[in-house]
């Protein structure tokens, strides 16, 4: 057999193998490794054909069917081109399937996508992105300025700042919640996430891609919850004020009627003291002593129910009286009270809240802290005021107590913090086991009230042993 015939036979086998791959090679992963082998065979056949033709043209070997041999060269190239086209088509079909899966995933997650060319400021918005805002694709200009014009003016500075920091490489991800204007003029809350996917040699961003998620329903639910919490806090504040008014009414009744009647009865008994015999005189003295103790108990109960000093002389005087009676007189603990004496106009509910909060803190210190000294400082800070309560007791883990609050453990601090938050104030706690505690109550002042006169009862530094 002529040597060229063997080459023809190999070319035929190569074509048969290529045809088999075309027919049975449905899985691209199965036939891709064979592509390199097939191309190598085709390249070898081509070289053999060229050598054979060169020999035939030079007269070393002759064969009259050299045109047929030349056609044999074209056949492997044709099959190779066809196989390449098939492989490319398979790759494109795979990429198309991947895109379809991605689109299904985005559609299932209700996400809109955007693609921003930073150098040209051209932005491509997908169909879902524009549908979130009630537009069609040709109604929004594909430019970064068109996007900026849709952002709520209050949110725009924060959005641009967050995006700018990501472009500079200060954050791994651009993520922001903000409002976009709907075509019908209402605002749509969106969660925007994006990332720089291409940078130039200098590290400057060239392309940014991301998604938008409509979170209006979630934001509305959050606002509903916040409104419900505000209503609960308002009810709690009203209930507390109503309780304080009832306490004040009961305390006034005890003071004006029960206590005064007891004092009058004691005076009448003392008036009968001299005319009676010596034995009866001792009995009347014992009755007067009992009345004195009863009067003192009623006065103490009156103060516990509602401090008259708070309404007559103000918060500073009431706090100092609280320290004098509760801390020193009843428990023998040293105290220090200081006020800067600056005018501090307060609404009645806030004044009552501050006094109740400090009283509760002092009682907790006396019960649990094992403190030797209690300090209370009252200062004005521009349009707000701070009350600081400090003790040198055993301290506690503030984060754990607030995180695991219950009626018997930390509930008072949690409730106090909630009430202060409701009136625009805050409670800050600094405490560590073995290092004492520091409680700072911060509330806004009633700046519409002109406090032109000094307090009726001025307080200065007072240190009691």
PyMOL commands that set and color helices and strands:
alter all, ss='L'
color gray80, all
select helices_A, chain A and resi 3-24+28-58+66-108+127-132+137-139+144-150+153-167+216-271+278-305+308-312+315-329+348-369+398-403+411-422
alter helices_A, ss='H'
color red, helices_A
select strands_A, chain A and resi 111-117+122-125+174-181+187-199+205-214+334-339+373-381+384-391+426-431+437-444+462-464
alter strands_A, ss='S'
color yellow, strands_A
deselect
rebuild
show_as cartoon
